[in-house]
Amino acid sequence: MSSKPTVDIVIPVLNEQAAIPVCIEALFEYLKMETSYDWRIVVVDNGSTDDTFQVTTDISKINSNVSCIKLSQRGRGRAIKTAWNKSNADVMVYMDVDLSTRLDALIPLVKSIYDGSTDICVGSRLMKDSTVMGRTVGREITSRGYNLLIDLLFPNNQFSDAQCGFKAVSPKVVDKILPIIRDNEWFFDTELLLVSERNLVKIKEIPVHWTDDQDTRVKIIPTIWKDIKGLIRLRFTRQSRVL
């Protein structure tokens, strides 16, 4: 049995049969140089109608560090919750399958959790040392506008970029915070951070190098509207502390 710290990297996917092999190969190439941790890759297929699950299952048959969970219902939040709840790792990460975040941010993300300096570490595209490439003006305005709205409704928060798909948490967050997160879709990221803050959980941000995915399937307007409703729910409902 390995004595190394264990890290589960969760990748939520929906109809990504072509992207999954590319993502896993890139992760393998990077992780083989990072031998201080025992890495596991957990792909969560949430409602795919293509061969995503079969492709991942075939990969897992030849590499024991890869596993796949199949869900019938869609939702990024639901996928992450399911995998984190099943995990017994020392550090739990999630990242997007398109690898928009450059992987050199992975070790700082994980170390921040394992060394006990924070319980949530998140990548940010909006920090001074961050680099963002390929992002349209419209998406940049939308992203900054959303985070400005968070700042107005929840002043003095500990983060600048709620929706970056690159986060790590400790087992304490999974045990105590995850059960009270209501959203199962895109607002999950924001709710995780805001509820954690309400419970005085320390959040750390790190800058990332980000390349925007031009093939995104996110429906921007409906997602924004759901996010705004989620912010209003959190702002004007009382939620008891659990820590």
KOLPA-264177 format. One record per atom (N, C-alpha, C): x negated, y, z. Coordinates in steps of 0.02 Angstrom, whole numbers, padded with zeros to 5 digits, always signed. Layout:
% residues N
XYZ ...
% end
This chain:
% residues 243
-00042-00060+00000 +00000+00000+00000 -00044+00063+00000 -00027+00111-00042 -00068+00171-00048 -00062+00214+00014 -00119+00243+00034 -00119+00289+00091 -00117+00362+00068 -00112+00372+00003 -00109+00439-00024 -00039+00470-00013 -00036+00536-00008 +00030+00569-00006 +00070+00552-00069 +00134+00541-00060 +00177+00523-00117 +00215+00584-00143 +00220+00587-00209 +00255+00642-00241 +00303+00614-00294 +00366+00630-00288 +00415+00611-00339 +00429+00672-00384 +00418+00663-00449 +00433+00715-00497 +00498+00697-00532 +00549+00735-00519 +00616+00721-00547 +00626+00763-00610 +00650+00729-00662 +00662+00762-00727 +00735+00749-00746 +00780+00798-00736 +00849+00789-00757 +00855+00797-00833 +00892+00752-00865 +00895+00753-00938 +00966+00741-00963 +00980+00770-01020 +01044+00759-01055 +01029+00757-01129 +01037+00698-01158 +01026+00687-01230 +00956+00711-01251 +00906+00681-01220 +00836+00701-01232 +00794+00641-01253 +00821+00597-01296 +00785+00537-01316 +00719+00553-01351 +00715+00608-01386 +00653+00626-01420 +00604+00660-01373 +00629+00700-01326 +00585+00739-01283 +00555+00698-01226 +00590+00646-01204 +00567+00608-01145 +00498+00576-01156 +00485+00540-01211 +00418+00511-01220 +00363+00564-01221 +00376+00621-01252 +00327+00675-01256 +00313+00702-01187 +00365+00713-01148 +00358+00739-01080 +00318+00691-01036 +00336+00628-01036 +00303+00579-00993 +00230+00570-01013 +00216+00569-01078 +00147+00563-01101 +00105+00622-01077 +00133+00682-01081 +00097+00742-01058 +00085+00739-00983 +00135+00716-00946 +00127+00709-00874 +00073+00657-00857 +00075+00600-00890 +00023+00549-00879 -00047+00577-00892 -00054+00613-00946 -00119+00640-00965 -00145+00688-00912 -00100+00728-00885 -00119+00775-00833 -00132+00740-00766 -00086+00695-00747 -00089+00665-00680 -00147+00616-00671 -00173+00589-00726 -00229+00542-00719 -00291+00577-00693 -00293+00643-00699 -00350+00680-00673 -00338+00703-00601 -00277+00696-00577 -00259+00719-00509 -00246+00658-00466 -00300+00631-00437 -00296+00567-00403 -00285+00572-00328 -00273+00631-00303 -00264+00640-00230 -00194+00620-00207 -00149+00611-00255 -00079+00596-00237 -00057+00532-00273 -00007+00501-00244 +00026+00444-00275 +00088+00470-00311 +00083+00477-00378 +00135+00509-00417 +00187+00459-00441 +00250+00479-00440 +00304+00440-00470 +00348+00487-00511 +00368+00465-00569 +00411+00504-00613 +00480+00473-00614 +00531+00513-00597 +00599+00489-00594 +00641+00529-00644 +00663+00496-00696 +00705+00528-00747 +00778+00515-00727 +00818+00568-00726 +00889+00561-00709 +00930+00580-00770 +00960+00530-00800 +01002+00539-00859 +01073+00554-00835 +01094+00616-00843 +01161+00635-00819 +01209+00645-00877 +01237+00589-00899 +01291+00591-00948 +01269+00591-01021 +01209+00568-01037 +01187+00568-01107 +01230+00521-01149 +01236+00539-01213 +01272+00496-01260 +01224+00468-01313 +01160+00484-01308 +01111+00457-01354 +01072+00401-01319 +01012+00386-01340 +00973+00330-01312 +00924+00351-01258 +00937+00407-01225 +00891+00432-01174 +00876+00379-01121 +00928+00348-01095 +00919+00299-01041 +00879+00239-01065 +00894+00214-01124 +00858+00156-01151 +00785+00172-01164 +00772+00231-01191 +00703+00251-01205 +00663+00254-01140 +00693+00283-01088 +00658+00289-01024 +00650+00220-00991 +00700+00179-00997 +00696+00111-00969 +00639+00072-01001 +00632+00079-01067 +00577+00045-01102 +00509+00069-01077 +00503+00134-01064 +00440+00161-01037 +00428+00133-00967 +00481+00129-00927 +00473+00106-00858 +00451+00033-00854 +00466-00006-00906 +00448-00077-00906 +00372-00087-00914 +00339-00037-00941 +00267-00043-00950 +00228+00002-00903 +00264+00040-00862 +00231+00083-00812 +00275+00086-00750 +00250+00057-00696 +00289+00053-00634 +00297+00120-00600 +00261+00171-00622 +00268+00238-00592 +00325+00278-00623 +00360+00248-00669 +00417+00281-00701 +00481+00242-00685 +00533+00278-00667 +00598+00247-00656 +00652+00291-00685 +00711+00264-00694 +00766+00302-00724 +00830+00289-00686 +00867+00342-00673 +00933+00338-00641 +00984+00359-00693 +01038+00321-00698 +01091+00335-00746 +01153+00361-00709 +01176+00421-00727 +01237+00449-00699 +01288+00458-00755 +01350+00447-00739 +01403+00456-00789 +01425+00528-00793 +01416+00566-00739 +01436+00636-00738 +01377+00682-00753 +01392+00737-00786 +01340+00785-00804 +01328+00835-00747 +01274+00872-00753 +01258+00924-00705 +01187+00918-00679 +01147+00972-00691 +01077+00970-00669 +01073+00964-00593 +01114+01002-00558 +01113+00998-00485 +01130+00928-00460 +01179+00897-00491 +01198+00829-00472 +01140+00781-00482 +01105+00788-00538 +01049+00744-00553 +00993+00752-00501 +00976+00814-00485 +00922+00827-00437 +00942+00802-00368 +01003+00817-00347 +01026+00793-00282 +01021+00717-00276 +01044+00683-00328 +01044+00610-00326 +00973+00582-00318 +00927+00608-00357 +00858+00583-00354 +00824+00600-00289 +00832+00661-00266 +00801+00682-00203 +00829+00643-00144 +00893+00629-00146 +00924+00591-00091 +00900+00519-00089 +00881+00492-00146 +00856+00424-00149 +00781+00419-00134 +00747+00476-00132 +00675+00477-00126 +00652+00471-00053 +00595+00438-00044 +00562+00437+00021 +00492+00468+00017 +00482+00510-00034 +00416+00540-00046 +00400+00595+00004 +00336+00610+00011 +00314+00665+00054 +00331+00733+00023 +00331+00736-00043 +00348+00797-00079 +00394+00779-00137 +00446+00818-00147 +00492+00806-00203 +00493+00867-00249 +00481+00854-00312 +00476+00906-00363 +00532+00897-00413 +00552+00951-00446 +00589+00941-00508 +00563+00990-00560 +00564+00967-00622 +00543+01009-00678 +00585+00993-00739 +00585+01039-00787 +00623+01030-00848 +00586+00985-00896 +00623+00948-00936 +00594+00900-00982 +00554+00934-01038 +00569+00997-01052 +00533+01031-01107 +00464+01055-01086 +00447+01047-01021 +00382+01067-00995 +00367+01140-01012 +00418+01182-01005 +00408+01254-01016 +00355+01282-00970 +00352+01256-00909 +00302+01277-00861 +00238+01238-00872 +00182+01273-00880 +00118+01239-00891 +00100+01199-00829 +00074+01140-00839 +00065+01092-00785 +00011+01111-00734 -00030+01160-00750 -00081+01178-00701 -00051+01210-00638 +00014+01225-00639 +00048+01251-00579 +00072+01195-00534 +00068+01132-00557 +00096+01077-00518 +00060+01066-00452 -00006+01065-00453 -00044+01051-00392 -00033+01106-00339 -00037+01171-00356 -00021+01222-00306 +00049+01215-00278 +00096+01194-00321 +00165+01184-00298 +00168+01129-00245 +00137+01072-00260 +00139+01014-00215 +00100+01028-00151 +00041+01057-00158 -00001+01069-00099 +00033+01115-00049 +00071+01163-00074 +00105+01210-00029 +00154+01173+00017 +00185+01120-00009 +00231+01081+00031 +00194+01034+00077 +00145+00998+00050 +00113+00945+00088 +00071+00973+00145 +00041+01031+00135 -00001+01058+00189 +00040+01093+00243 +00106+01095+00234 +00151+01122+00285 +00157+01198+00285 +00130+01231+00235 +00133+01304+00235 +00203+01330+00216 +00243+01287+00184 +00311+01307+00166 +00353+01243+00156 +00419+01250+00156 +00463+01193+00144 +00494+01195+00074 +00491+01252+00041 +00513+01258-00028 +00461+01300-00065 +00437+01274-00121 +00391+01312-00163 +00422+01315-00233 +00424+01375-00261 +00458+01384-00325 +00414+01421-00374 +00417+01402-00436 +00383+01439-00488 +00421+01502-00506 +00384+01554-00523 +00416+01617-00542 +00386+01643-00607 +00431+01663-00652 +00410+01694-00715 +00403+01770-00708 +00421+01796-00650 +00426+01868-00641 +00373+01897-00594 +00325+01856-00572 +00272+01882-00530 +00218+01917-00572 +00177+01955-00539 +00126+01995-00574 +00080+01952-00617 +00060+01893-00590 +00012+01851-00626 +00045+01799-00671 +00111+01802-00678 +00145+01755-00722 +00137+01776-00795 +00143+01726-00839 +00140+01738-00911 +00200+01705-00944 +00237+01743-00984 +00296+01717-01018 +00287+01727-01093 +00295+01673-01131 +00287+01676-01203 +00350+01651-01238 +00364+01680-01295 +00419+01656-01337 +00488+01673-01314 +00494+01716-01265 +00560+01732-01238 +00590+01791-01276 +00653+01784-01296 +00686+01839-01332 +00702+01895-01283 +00712+01955-01311 +00729+02012-01269 +00795+02000-01233 +00842+01969-01267 +00907+01956-01236 +00902+01911-01176 +00863+01859-01181 +00856+01813-01125 +00816+01845-01068 +00768+01886-01085 +00730+01920-01033 +00775+01968-00994 +00817+02005-01030 +00862+02052-00996 +00912+02013-00953 +00938+01958-00979 +00985+01917-00941 +00954+01891-00877 +00892+01865-00883 +00858+01837-00825 +00845+01890-00772 +00818+01947-00793 +00803+02000-00745 +00866+02030-00716 +00918+02035-00756 +00982+02061-00731 +01012+02016-00678 +01007+01950-00690 +01034+01903-00641 +00996+01907-00575 +00931+01910-00579 +00891+01914-00517 +00901+01981-00482 +00913+02034-00520 +00929+02099-00490 +00996+02095-00453 +01044+02060-00481 +01109+02052-00448 +01100+02014-00382 +01058+01963-00382 +01043+01927-00320 +01014+01974-00268 +00967+02017-00290 +00936+02064-00244 +00987+02113-00214 +01036+02133-00255 +01087+02179-00230 +01134+02146-00180 +01152+02085-00194 +01199+02050-00149 +01165+02020-00088 +01100+02002-00096 +01063+01970-00042 +00995+02005-00035 +00995+02064-00004 +00933+02103+00001 +00879+02066+00041 +00817+02084+00025 +00759+02059+00063 +00750+01983+00057 +00771+01954+00001 +00760+01881-00007 +00686+01868-00023 +00667+01804-00019 +00597+01785-00024 +00575+01765-00094 +00618+01774-00144 +00602+01749-00210 +00622+01800-00263 +00589+01795-00321 +00604+01842-00376 +00637+01808-00436 +00633+01742-00439 +00657+01706-00499 +00694+01644-00477 +00760+01650-00471 +00800+01596-00442 +00804+01535-00488 +00805+01545-00553 +00824+01492-00599 +00765+01457-00634 +00704+01473-00617 +00648+01438-00648 +00651+01364-00632 +00648+01322-00684 +00655+01250-00675 +00591+01217-00653 +00565+01238-00595 +00502+01212-00571 +00499+01224-00496 +00519+01174-00456 +00526+01183-00384 +00503+01120-00348 +00481+01130-00286 +00463+01074-00243 +00491+01086-00173 +00510+01031-00139 +00539+01037-00072 +00510+00983-00027 +00517+00995+00038 +00496+00946+00088 +00555+00900+00105 +00541+00844+00138 +00596+00800+00161 +00645+00836+00207 +00622+00884+00246 +00667+00921+00291 +00722+00956+00252 +00704+00986+00195 +00753+01021+00154 +00804+00972+00126 +00779+00915+00104 +00825+00864+00076 +00872+00839+00130 +00847+00826+00190 +00888+00799+00244 +00939+00850+00271 +00918+00913+00278 +00959+00962+00313 +00997+01010+00267 +00964+01031+00214 +00994+01083+00170 +01035+01052+00113 +01008+01001+00082 +01041+00973+00022 +01114+00953+00035 +01131+00924+00092 +01201+00904+00103 +01252+00961+00102 +01229+01023+00113 +01277+01078+00114 +01276+01120+00049 +01238+01098+00000 +01238+01130-00066 +01298+01106-00105 +01342+01151-00124 +01405+01131-00156 +01398+01124-00232 +01357+01166-00263 +01355+01167-00336 +01317+01107-00364 +01342+01079-00418 +01311+01022-00451 +01286+01039-00521 +01287+01102-00539 +01267+01121-00607 +01208+01169-00604 +01209+01223-00644 +01152+01267-00650 +01143+01313-00590 +01197+01327-00554 +01192+01371-00495 +01157+01336-00437 +01147+01271-00443 +01114+01233-00390 +01049+01266-00367 +01007+01288-00414 +00942+01318-00397 +00951+01378-00351 +00996+01423-00371 +01007+01483-00331 +01036+01467-00263 +01085+01423-00261 +01116+01405-00198 +01066+01372-00151 +01022+01330-00178 +00970+01298-00137 +00928+01351-00102 +00908+01403-00138 +00865+01454-00110 +00902+01498-00060 +00962+01519-00077 +00999+01564-00033 +01021+01529+00031 +01044+01467+00026 +01064+01430+00086 +01002+01415+00129 +00947+01400+00098 +00885+01389+00136 +00865+01452+00174 +00870+01509+00141 +00855+01572+00176 +00901+01584+00235 +00964+01568+00226 +01013+01577+00280 +00994+01534+00340 +00959+01480+00327 +00937+01435+00380 +00864+01447+00399 +00838+01504+00379 +00771+01526+00398 +00716+01478+00374 +00728+01446+00318 +00677+01403+00287 +00629+01448+00247 +00565+01438+00256 +00516+01478+00221 +00512+01457+00148 +00512+01507+00104 +00508+01495+00032 +00445+01530+00006 +00407+01494-00033 +00346+01523-00063 +00353+01522-00139 +00332+01575-00171 +00331+01579-00244 +00259+01574-00270 +00252+01543-00328 +00188+01544-00362 +00199+01566-00434 +00151+01602-00463 +00159+01623-00533 +00149+01564-00580 +00184+01565-00636 +00178+01511-00685 +00166+01540-00754 +00137+01499-00797 +00133+01513-00869 +00191+01478-00902 +00235+01516-00932 +00299+01490-00957 +00305+01502-01031 +00324+01450-01069 +00339+01457-01140 +00412+01439-01150 +00451+01486-01173 +00523+01476-01178 +00540+01422-01230 +00589+01380-01213 +00613+01328-01258 +00664+01358-01305 +00648+01359-01369 +00695+01388-01418 +00752+01341-01435 +00747+01278-01411 +00799+01229-01426 +00845+01217-01366 +00851+01266-01322 +00890+01257-01262 +00964+01243-01278 +00995+01199-01238 +01066+01184-01248 +01110+01220-01197 +01080+01263-01156 +01118+01298-01105 +01165+01348-01139 +01229+01345-01119 +01278+01393-01144 +01276+01454-01099 +01244+01507-01125 +01224+01563-01084 +01283+01597-01050 +01334+01618-01088 +01389+01657-01059 +01429+01617-01007 +01452+01556-01021 +01487+01519-00969 +01444+01506-00907 +01379+01494-00918 +01334+01482-00862 +01327+01544-00819 +01319+01602-00850 +01314+01665-00813 +01376+01676-00771 +01434+01664-00800 +01497+01676-00765 +01503+01629-00704 +01484+01566-00712 +01485+01520-00656 +01435+01541-00602 +01377+01566-00623 +01327+01589-00575 +01352+01649-00535 +01385+01695-00569 +01412+01754-00535 +01465+01733-00484 +01509+01686-00503 +01559+01662-00456 +01526+01627-00397 +01470+01592-00410 +01434+01560-00356 +01405+01610-00308 +01376+01664-00335 +01348+01717-00292 +01402+01749-00249 +01460+01762-00278 +01514+01793-00240 +01537+01745-00184 +01541+01681-00200 +01561+01631-00149 +01512+01633-00090 +01448+01632-00105 +01399+01632-00051 +01397+01698-00013 +01408+01753-00048 +01404+01818-00016 +01462+01830+00033 +01521+01805+00015 +01580+01823+00054 +01611+01764+00091 +01574+01710+00098 +01598+01655+00141 +01546+01644+00195 +01571+01629+00254 +01526+01616+00310 +01505+01543+00309 +01442+01530+00314 +01416+01462+00313 +01374+01451+00375 +01390+01400+00412 +01354+01388+00475 +01283+01366+00462 +01240+01384+00507 +01170+01362+00502 +01164+01291+00525 +01118+01255+00492 +01107+01184+00510 +01039+01173+00539 +00996+01223+00540 +00929+01216+00568 +00921+01263+00628 
% end
